[in-house]
Amino acid sequence: MGTREATGGGVQTRSLTSLHWAGIALAVATGLLHLYLVALFGLSTYGISFAVAALGFFGGAAVLALDVDVPRQPLYALGALWTLGQIVAWYMLNAGSFSTLGYVDKAIQVALIGVLVVLIQREG
C-alpha cells in the first residue's frame, strides 16, 4: 500500500513515520493503563471491559507497528472512533467521581485521536 515495499517477508516498517510511532506509543500507553485496571478489578464486568479495551488498543498498535498490509485510512478511523467511544463511556460511567488515573488516560487518548486525525488528513 502506498510507499510500502515487498521484500519477501519479515517486518517492514519503512513506511512508518515518527507520527505513526507516536500513535503506536500512545495506544500502547493507554492499553497498559487498561491492563493495570484489569489487575485492580479482576474478572468483574469492569475488569473484562478494561481487558477488551486494552486488546483493542494493542491490536491496533500491532497492526500498524507490524506494517500489516491493510488499508490504513479505515484503521485510523476505527482507532479514532474506538478511542472516542472509550472517552464517552468513561465519562458516562464515572461522572462525578473522576480519578487522576482517568484524567491521565483520557489525555493520552485525546492525543491519540489527534494523531489519528492528522494521519487521516495526511494520507487521505
C-alpha positions, 0 to 999 in steps of 0.5 A: 500500500502506498510507499510500502515495499515487498521484500519477501517477508519479515517486518517492514516498517519503512513506511512508518513515520515518527507520527505513526510511532507516536500513535503506536506509543500512545495506544500502547500507553493507554492499553497498559493503563487498561491492563493495570485496571484489569489487575485492580478489578479482576474478572468483574464486568469492569475488569473484562471491559478494561481487558477488551479495551486494552486488546483493542488498543494493542491490536491496533498498535500491532497492526500498524507497528507490524506494517500489516498490509491493510488499508490504513485510512479505515484503521485510523478511523476505527482507532479514532472512533474506538478511542472516542467511544472509550472517552464517552463511556468513561465519562458516562460511567464515572461522572462525578467521581473522576480519578487522576488515573482517568484524567491521565488516560483520557489525555493520552487518548485525546492525543491519540485521536489527534494523531489519528486525525492528522494521519487521516488528513495526511494520507487521505 
